[in-house]
Amino acid sequence: MSQVNDFIQRLDACPLGNAGWSQFENLCTDILTFLLVPPLNPATRQGRTYSGVNRRDAIMPNRNITSNNDPNSKNWHHLYIELDARMILFEFKNYDATEIGHDEVNQTRNYMTAAMGRLSIMICSKTPNEAAHRQRNIVFNQDNKVVLFMTKDQLKEMLLIKDRNEDPSDLIMDLLERFYIQHE
């Protein structure tokens, strides 16, 4: 079995809710490492602020600050220029009965600091609710911070993109462009 198929099967088998939150977080981090390292650097998991108040699920350093000839770096360089995306923040929401809503977006918003940049990606077991979509528009209007929503199916699509020897970060660019189009 290929690594891509193994990841997809493990994602499909991961229990929703509290029963699988740790497994989901570990698996998603492993998948992101497979997909994005390099050009990103490996994730710092459960990265805490100095005071310990904030704990971020995964942070992947983006050192693609200058343009280069690596085609897999072009999207990350673009995101660095456009959103100061020096550190790519990933939050994992493996919810079952609970909605992914306003509070989850605000939590992610608070994790983005000037030093990290203005891009975060929430990888979700289900589509966030209407309040989450409205709140991320408010976050962008007030702070110029982008919170992208990525479903498990979209994460699986990134795996298939990589399996075709294409750049999986193209899907992240697609999500960003869709966000800009729908933003009001």
MOTA-V986126 format. One record per pair of residues at least 4 apart in sequence whose C-alpha atoms are under 6 Angstrom apart, sorted by the first residue. I is the first residue (numbers start at 0). J is the second residue. D is the distance in whole Angstrom. If there is no record, write none. Layout:
BEGIN
((I;J;D) (I;J;D))
END
This chain:
BEGIN
((3;158;6) (14;19;5) (15;19;5) (15;93;6) (15;94;6) (15;95;5) (16;93;6) (16;94;5) (16;95;5) (19;23;6) (20;93;6) (22;26;6) (23;27;6) (31;35;6) (32;36;5) (35;39;6) (36;40;6) (38;72;6) (39;60;6) (39;61;5) (40;59;6) (40;60;5) (41;59;6) (42;57;6) (42;58;5) (42;59;4) (43;57;6) (43;58;5) (44;56;6) (44;57;5) (45;54;6) (45;55;5) (45;56;5) (46;54;5) (46;55;5) (47;51;5) (47;53;6) (47;54;4) (48;53;6) (56;90;5) (57;89;5) (58;87;5) (58;88;5) (59;86;6) (59;87;5) (60;86;4) (61;85;5) (61;86;5) (63;76;5) (64;76;6) (78;82;5) (78;84;6) (79;83;5) (79;84;4) (79;85;6) (82;117;5) (83;116;5) (84;116;4) (84;117;6) (84;118;6) (85;115;5) (85;116;6) (86;115;5) (88;119;5) (89;119;6) (89;120;5) (89;121;6) (90;121;5) (91;121;6) (91;122;5) (92;123;5) (93;123;6) (93;124;5) (99;127;5) (99;128;6) (100;127;6) (100;128;5) (100;130;6) (100;131;4) (101;130;5) (101;131;4) (101;134;6) (117;144;4) (117;145;6) (118;145;5) (119;146;5) (120;146;6) (120;147;5) (120;148;6) (121;148;5) (121;149;6) (122;149;5) (122;150;6) (123;150;5) (124;150;6) (124;151;6) (127;131;6) (130;134;6) (138;142;6) (139;143;4) (139;144;5) (139;145;6) (149;153;6) (157;167;5) (160;165;5) (160;167;5) (161;165;5) (161;167;6) (178;182;6))
END
